[in-house]
């Protein structure tokens, strides 16, 4: 997977509970985020990422989120070419919501 770090929903919950300084960015479209987002996440649709890449901090853990993990994976790969290291929420919101209900 192009050496993009993967974070599971359970790992993310643990890191958030521990107070880790993370920047969560949800790259889904407006209609998708209307159904719910991870608390504290920032919404930047995938198509707008190139316009916002200069705003992304180098000293904070960035985790990208989408519906299934595929689009956020591509965003991580895109940003990697600019030296921005980010992680992908594996399974995306589908798995986040599934594990939340468990």
Secondary structure, 3 states (H helix, E strand, C coil): CCCCEEECHHHHHHHHHCCCCEEEEECCCHHHHCCCCCCCCEECCHHHHHHHHHHCCCCCEEEEECCCCHHHHHHHHHHHCCCCCCEEECCHHHHHHHHHHC
